[in-house]
Amino acid sequence: METDVSLQLELLSTLSGALSEHGLRSRVRDDVNGLAVETDTPDVYLWVFVSFTGRFFTWNRGSHQHPIRDIPGAARRINTHVQGFHVLGGDEQ
């Protein structure tokens, strides 16, 4: 079941708002149907997408996912991931 692009963008926009509550800056990129979450490294982003099934947010090349029905939980997990990324000086996107 493929998720409608406008629904994907709406979900990512809502997630962006939830991430801002954790002090993370992000922006929806409709050209790639993804959410670019800023890291401490200039021009390096953690990319978040909605899975093909429309059931999960996915990031880190698909190795992490969280149900879309739990946006606050997804925001907490992404925040933890980005904070770990900062600590490691990460080079993953």
DSSP file with accessible surface (Angstrom, degrees, kcal/mol):
  #  RESIDUE AA STRUCTURE BP1 BP2  ACC     N-H-->O    O-->H-N    N-H-->O    O-->H-N    TCO  KAPPA ALPHA  PHI   PSI    X-CA   Y-CA   Z-CA
    1    1 A M              0   0  164      0, 0.0     2,-0.3     0, 0.0     0, 0.0   0.000 360.0 360.0 360.0 113.6    0.0    0.0    0.0
    2    2 A E        -     0   0  136     52,-0.1     2,-0.3     1,-0.0    51,-0.2  -0.673 360.0-125.8 -84.7 135.7    1.7    3.2   -1.1
    3    3 A T        -     0   0   11     49,-0.7    51,-0.1    -2,-0.3     2,-0.1  -0.627  28.1-105.2 -83.2 138.0    1.1    6.3    1.0
    4    4 A D     >  -     0   0   98     -2,-0.3     4,-2.3     1,-0.1     3,-0.3  -0.357  25.9-129.9 -59.4 134.9   -0.3    9.4   -0.6
    5    5 A V  H  > S+     0   0   61      1,-0.2     4,-2.6     2,-0.2     5,-0.2   0.897 107.0  53.4 -58.8 -41.8    2.5   12.0   -1.0
    6    6 A S  H  > S+     0   0   79      1,-0.2     4,-2.1     2,-0.2    -1,-0.2   0.894 109.2  49.3 -64.7 -34.8    0.5   14.8    0.5
    7    7 A L  H  > S+     0   0   75     -3,-0.3     4,-2.7     2,-0.2    -1,-0.2   0.918 109.7  52.2 -67.8 -41.1   -0.2   12.6    3.6
    8    8 A Q  H  X S+     0   0   21     -4,-2.3     4,-2.6     1,-0.2    -2,-0.2   0.941 110.9  46.9 -57.7 -48.2    3.5   11.8    3.8
    9    9 A L  H  X S+     0   0   40     -4,-2.6     4,-2.3     1,-0.2    -1,-0.2   0.877 111.3  51.6 -64.8 -37.0    4.4   15.5    3.8
   10   10 A E  H  X S+     0   0  128     -4,-2.1     4,-2.3    -5,-0.2    -1,-0.2   0.926 111.0  47.8 -64.7 -44.2    1.7   16.3    6.4
   11   11 A L  H  X S+     0   0   24     -4,-2.7     4,-2.5     2,-0.2    -2,-0.2   0.923 112.8  48.5 -62.3 -43.5    3.1   13.6    8.7
   12   12 A L  H  X S+     0   0    0     -4,-2.6     4,-2.4    -5,-0.2    -1,-0.2   0.882 110.0  52.2 -65.9 -36.2    6.6   14.9    8.2
   13   13 A S  H  X S+     0   0   69     -4,-2.3     4,-1.9     2,-0.2    -1,-0.2   0.917 110.1  48.2 -65.0 -42.4    5.5   18.4    8.9
   14   14 A T  H  X S+     0   0   70     -4,-2.3     4,-2.0     1,-0.2    -2,-0.2   0.917 111.5  50.3 -63.8 -42.1    3.8   17.3   12.1
   15   15 A L  H  X S+     0   0    0     -4,-2.5     4,-2.6     1,-0.2    -2,-0.2   0.905 105.6  57.0 -62.7 -39.4    7.0   15.4   13.1
   16   16 A S  H  X S+     0   0   23     -4,-2.4     4,-1.8     1,-0.2    -1,-0.2   0.918 106.4  49.7 -58.1 -43.2    9.0   18.6   12.4
   17   17 A G  H  X S+     0   0   33     -4,-1.9     4,-0.9     1,-0.2    -1,-0.2   0.909 110.6  49.5 -61.6 -42.0    6.9   20.5   14.9
   18   18 A A  H  < S+     0   0   13     -4,-2.0     3,-0.5     1,-0.2     4,-0.4   0.879 108.6  53.4 -65.7 -36.6    7.4   17.7   17.5
   19   19 A L  H ><>S+     0   0    0     -4,-2.6     5,-2.0     1,-0.2     3,-1.7   0.862  99.7  62.0 -66.8 -32.7   11.2   17.8   16.9
   20   20 A S  H ><5S+     0   0   73     -4,-1.8     3,-1.7     1,-0.3    -1,-0.2   0.822  93.4  64.1 -64.6 -26.9   11.2   21.6   17.5
   21   21 A E  T 3<5S+     0   0  165     -4,-0.9    -1,-0.3    -3,-0.5    -2,-0.2   0.704 102.7  49.5 -67.4 -17.8   10.0   20.9   21.0
   22   22 A H  T < 5S-     0   0   68     -3,-1.7    -1,-0.3    -4,-0.4    -2,-0.2   0.271 125.9-103.6 -99.7   7.2   13.3   19.1   21.5
   23   23 A G  T < 5S+     0   0   66     -3,-1.7     2,-0.4     1,-0.3    -3,-0.2   0.585  77.4 137.6  81.7  11.9   15.3   22.0   20.2
   24   24 A L      < -     0   0   11     -5,-2.0     2,-0.4    -6,-0.1    -1,-0.3  -0.752  44.9-144.1 -94.2 138.2   15.9   20.4   16.8
   25   25 A R        +     0   0  169     -2,-0.4    13,-2.9    13,-0.2     2,-0.3  -0.824  31.5 154.7 -98.9 137.2   15.6   22.3   13.6
   26   26 A S  E     -A   37   0A  23     -2,-0.4     2,-0.3    11,-0.2    11,-0.2  -0.970  24.0-155.6-152.9 163.5   14.2   20.5   10.6
   27   27 A R  E     -A   36   0A 133      9,-1.7     9,-2.6    -2,-0.3     2,-0.4  -0.993  23.9-116.9-148.3 142.9   12.4   21.2    7.3
   28   28 A V  E     -A   35   0A  47     -2,-0.3     2,-0.7     7,-0.2     7,-0.2  -0.611  22.4-157.1 -75.8 131.5   10.2   19.2    5.0
   29   29 A R  E >>> -A   34   0A  59      5,-3.6     5,-1.9    -2,-0.4     3,-1.2  -0.903   9.7-175.4-111.7  99.5   11.7   18.8    1.6
   30   30 A D  T 345S+     0   0  113     -2,-0.7    -1,-0.1     1,-0.2   -21,-0.1   0.733  79.0  69.3 -70.3 -17.4    8.9   18.1   -0.8
   31   31 A D  T 345S+     0   0  102      1,-0.2    -1,-0.2    -3,-0.1    -3,-0.0   0.751 118.0  21.5 -71.2 -20.3   11.4   17.5   -3.6
   32   32 A V  T <45S-     0   0   68     -3,-1.2    -1,-0.2     2,-0.2    -2,-0.2   0.302 104.0-121.7-124.1   4.8   12.5   14.3   -1.9
   33   33 A N  T  <5S+     0   0   50     -4,-0.7    17,-0.5     1,-0.2     2,-0.3   0.904  75.3 113.2  52.8  45.7    9.4   13.6    0.3
   34   34 A G  E   < -A   29   0A   0     -5,-1.9    -5,-3.6    15,-0.1     2,-0.5  -0.890  68.3-118.8-141.2 170.6   11.6   13.7    3.3
   35   35 A L  E     -AB  28  48A   0     13,-2.8    13,-2.3    -2,-0.3     2,-0.7  -0.966  21.1-150.7-114.8 121.1   12.4   15.7    6.5
   36   36 A A  E     -AB  27  47A   1     -9,-2.6    -9,-1.7    -2,-0.5     2,-0.5  -0.844  11.9-163.6 -93.9 113.1   15.9   17.1    6.8
   37   37 A V  E     -AB  26  46A   0      9,-2.6     9,-2.6    -2,-0.7   -11,-0.2  -0.870  20.2-124.3-100.4 123.7   16.9   17.3   10.5
   38   38 A E  E     - B   0  45A  69    -13,-2.9     2,-0.2    -2,-0.5   -13,-0.2  -0.344  25.6-167.6 -68.6 145.6   19.9   19.5   11.2
   39   39 A T        -     0   0   15      5,-1.1     5,-0.2     2,-0.5     4,-0.1  -0.666  40.9 -96.8-116.3 179.1   22.9   18.2   13.0
   40   40 A D  S    S+     0   0  121     -2,-0.2     5,-0.1    42,-0.2    -2,-0.0   0.659 104.5  85.3 -71.8 -16.1   25.8   20.1   14.5
   41   41 A T  S >  S-     0   0   52      3,-0.2     3,-1.9     1,-0.1    -2,-0.5  -0.785  92.6-112.9 -89.0 121.8   27.8   19.4   11.4
   42   42 A P  T 3  S+     0   0  108      0, 0.0     3,-0.1     0, 0.0    -2,-0.1  -0.254  96.4   5.1 -55.8 136.6   27.1   22.0    8.7
   43   43 A D  T 3  S+     0   0  137      1,-0.2     2,-0.5    -4,-0.1    -3,-0.1   0.634 101.9 115.5  64.3  17.4   25.3   20.6    5.7
   44   44 A V    <   -     0   0   24     -3,-1.9    -5,-1.1    -5,-0.2     2,-0.3  -0.983  43.2-179.6-117.2 124.6   24.9   17.2    7.3
   45   45 A Y  E     -B   38   0A  51     -2,-0.5     2,-0.6    -7,-0.2    -7,-0.2  -0.894  32.8-128.9-123.1 151.7   21.3   16.1    8.0
   46   46 A L  E     -B   37   0A   5     -9,-2.6    -9,-2.6    -2,-0.3     2,-0.5  -0.909  35.6-144.4 -93.0 120.6   19.6   13.2    9.4
   47   47 A W  E     -B   36   0A  49     -2,-0.6    13,-0.6   -11,-0.2     2,-0.4  -0.771  15.6-168.6 -95.2 131.0   17.0   12.3    6.8
   48   48 A V  E     +BC  35  59A   0    -13,-2.3   -13,-2.8    -2,-0.5     2,-0.3  -0.962   9.7 174.8-118.8 135.7   13.6   11.0    7.9
   49   49 A F  E     - C   0  58A  78      9,-2.7     9,-2.9    -2,-0.4     2,-0.5  -0.858  34.6-110.7-130.8 166.2   11.0    9.5    5.6
   50   50 A V  E     - C   0  57A  11    -17,-0.5     7,-0.2    -2,-0.3   -47,-0.1  -0.863  46.3-111.0 -95.6 132.6    7.6    7.8    5.7
   51   51 A S    >   -     0   0   19      5,-3.2     3,-1.5    -2,-0.5   -48,-0.2  -0.139  25.8-106.0 -61.2 161.2    7.9    4.1    4.9
   52   52 A F  T 3  S+     0   0  140      1,-0.3   -49,-0.7     2,-0.1    -1,-0.1   0.856 123.0  51.7 -56.5 -36.0    6.5    2.7    1.6
   53   53 A T  T 3  S-     0   0   56    -51,-0.2    -1,-0.3     1,-0.1    -2,-0.1   0.658 107.6-128.2 -76.4 -16.3    3.6    1.1    3.7
   54   54 A G  S <  S+     0   0    9     -3,-1.5    -2,-0.1     2,-0.2    14,-0.1   0.574  83.3 103.6  79.3  12.3    2.9    4.4    5.4
   55   55 A R  S    S+     0   0  147      1,-0.1    13,-1.9    12,-0.1    14,-0.4   0.645  74.9  40.0-100.3 -16.7    3.1    2.8    8.8
   56   56 A F  E     - D   0  67A  43     11,-0.3    -5,-3.2    12,-0.1     2,-0.4  -0.965  64.3-131.5-136.3 149.9    6.5    4.0   10.0
   57   57 A F  E     -CD  50  66A   0      9,-3.3     9,-2.0    -2,-0.3     2,-0.4  -0.787  38.1-164.2 -84.8 142.5    8.9    7.0   10.1
   58   58 A T  E     +CD  49  65A  21     -9,-2.9    -9,-2.7    -2,-0.4     2,-0.3  -0.981  16.0 161.7-134.5 143.4   12.2    5.7    9.0
   59   59 A W  E   > +CD  48  64A   3      5,-2.3     5,-2.0    -2,-0.4     4,-0.2  -0.933  48.6  52.2-151.2 173.0   15.8    7.1    9.3
   60   60 A N  T > 5S-     0   0   21    -13,-0.6     3,-1.9    -2,-0.3    -1,-0.2   0.960 133.1 -48.5  56.8  54.8   19.4    6.2    9.2
   61   61 A R  T 3 5S-     0   0  197      1,-0.3    -1,-0.2   -14,-0.2   -13,-0.1   0.791 107.3 -58.2  58.0  30.9   19.1    4.4    5.8
   62   62 A G  T 3 5S+     0   0   39      2,-0.2    -1,-0.3     1,-0.1    -2,-0.2   0.426 111.5 114.9  85.3  -0.2   16.0    2.5    7.1
   63   63 A S  T < 5S+     0   0   81     -3,-1.9     2,-0.4    -4,-0.2    -3,-0.2   0.671  75.7  48.6 -78.8 -13.2   17.8    0.9   10.0
   64   64 A H  E   < +D   59   0A  58     -5,-2.0    -5,-2.3     2,-0.0     2,-0.3  -0.979  67.4 164.9-124.1 140.4   15.6    2.8   12.5
   65   65 A Q  E     -D   58   0A  88     -2,-0.4    -7,-0.2    -7,-0.2    -9,-0.0  -0.986  14.3-171.7-151.0 157.5   11.8    3.2   12.4
   66   66 A H  E     -D   57   0A  24     -9,-2.0    -9,-3.3    -2,-0.3    -2,-0.0  -0.987  39.2 -93.2-149.2 141.2    9.0    4.2   14.6
   67   67 A P  E >   -D   56   0A  28      0, 0.0     3,-1.6     0, 0.0   -11,-0.3  -0.268  26.1-136.6 -59.0 137.3    5.2    4.0   14.1
   68   68 A I  T 3  S+     0   0   36    -13,-1.9     3,-0.3     1,-0.3   -12,-0.1   0.746 100.4  70.2 -67.6 -20.2    3.7    7.1   12.6
   69   69 A R  T 3  S+     0   0  210    -14,-0.4     2,-0.4     1,-0.3    -1,-0.3   0.608  95.8  56.7 -73.2  -9.8    0.8    6.9   15.1
   70   70 A D    <>  +     0   0   57     -3,-1.6     4,-2.4     1,-0.2    -1,-0.3  -0.631  61.4 159.8-120.5  71.5    3.3    7.9   17.9
   71   71 A I  H  > S+     0   0   29     -2,-0.4     4,-2.7    -3,-0.3     5,-0.2   0.920  75.0  51.8 -63.4 -43.9    4.7   11.2   16.7
   72   72 A P  H  > S+     0   0   74      0, 0.0     4,-2.2     0, 0.0    -1,-0.2   0.924 111.9  48.0 -60.1 -39.4    5.9   12.3   20.2
   73   73 A G  H  > S+     0   0    3      2,-0.2     4,-2.4     1,-0.2    -2,-0.2   0.899 110.8  50.5 -66.0 -39.8    7.7    9.0   20.6
   74   74 A A  H  X S+     0   0    0     -4,-2.4     4,-2.8    -7,-0.2     5,-0.2   0.924 109.6  51.4 -62.7 -42.2    9.3    9.2   17.1
   75   75 A A  H  X S+     0   0    0     -4,-2.7     4,-2.6     1,-0.2    -2,-0.2   0.912 109.7  49.7 -62.3 -41.7   10.5   12.8   18.0
   76   76 A R  H  X S+     0   0  132     -4,-2.2     4,-2.5    -5,-0.2    -1,-0.2   0.931 113.1  46.1 -62.5 -44.8   12.1   11.5   21.2
   77   77 A R  H  X S+     0   0  100     -4,-2.4     4,-2.3     2,-0.2    -2,-0.2   0.903 113.4  48.1 -66.3 -41.2   13.9    8.7   19.4
   78   78 A I  H  X S+     0   0    0     -4,-2.8     4,-3.0     2,-0.2     5,-0.2   0.915 110.8  52.1 -65.5 -41.1   15.1   10.9   16.6
   79   79 A N  H  X S+     0   0   29     -4,-2.6     4,-2.9    -5,-0.2     5,-0.2   0.942 110.1  48.5 -58.9 -45.8   16.3   13.5   19.2
   80   80 A T  H  X S+     0   0   98     -4,-2.5     4,-2.3     1,-0.2    -1,-0.2   0.915 112.1  49.6 -60.5 -41.6   18.2   10.7   21.0
   81   81 A H  H  X S+     0   0   34     -4,-2.3     4,-2.3     2,-0.2    -2,-0.2   0.937 112.3  46.5 -63.2 -46.2   19.7    9.6   17.6
   82   82 A V  H  X S+     0   0    1     -4,-3.0     4,-2.5     2,-0.2   -42,-0.2   0.900 110.9  52.4 -65.6 -40.0   20.8   13.1   16.7
   83   83 A Q  H  X S+     0   0   82     -4,-2.9     4,-2.2    -5,-0.2    -1,-0.2   0.916 111.3  47.1 -63.0 -40.7   22.3   13.7   20.1
   84   84 A G  H  X S+     0   0   32     -4,-2.3     4,-2.3    -5,-0.2     6,-0.2   0.887 109.5  54.4 -64.5 -37.7   24.3   10.5   19.8
   85   85 A F  H  X>S+     0   0    7     -4,-2.3     5,-2.4     1,-0.2     4,-0.9   0.927 108.5  49.1 -60.5 -43.1   25.3   11.6   16.3
   86   86 A H  H ><5S+     0   0   39     -4,-2.5     3,-0.6     1,-0.2    -2,-0.2   0.924 110.0  50.7 -64.1 -43.1   26.6   14.9   17.8
   87   87 A V  H 3<5S+     0   0  128     -4,-2.2    -1,-0.2     1,-0.2    -2,-0.2   0.904 114.2  44.0 -62.8 -40.7   28.5   13.1   20.5
   88   88 A L  H 3<5S-     0   0  139     -4,-2.3    -1,-0.2    -5,-0.1    -2,-0.2   0.598 106.5-124.7 -79.4 -12.4   30.2   10.8   17.9
   89   89 A G  T <<5 -     0   0   53     -4,-0.9    -3,-0.2    -3,-0.6    -4,-0.1   0.808  47.1-145.2  70.2  28.4   30.8   13.7   15.5
   90   90 A G      < -     0   0   13     -5,-2.4    -1,-0.1    -6,-0.2    -5,-0.0   0.409  36.8-169.9 -36.4 150.7   28.9   11.5   13.1
   91   91 A D        +     0   0  149      2,-0.0     2,-0.2    -3,-0.0    -1,-0.1   0.188  58.1 103.9-123.5   9.3   29.4   11.0    9.4
   92   92 A E              0   0   51     -7,-0.1   -32,-0.0   -48,-0.1     0, 0.0  -0.606 360.0 360.0 -90.1 156.0   26.2    9.1    8.8
   93   93 A Q              0   0   92     -2,-0.2   -47,-0.2   -47,-0.1   -32,-0.2  -0.891 360.0 360.0-125.9 360.0   23.2   10.7    7.1
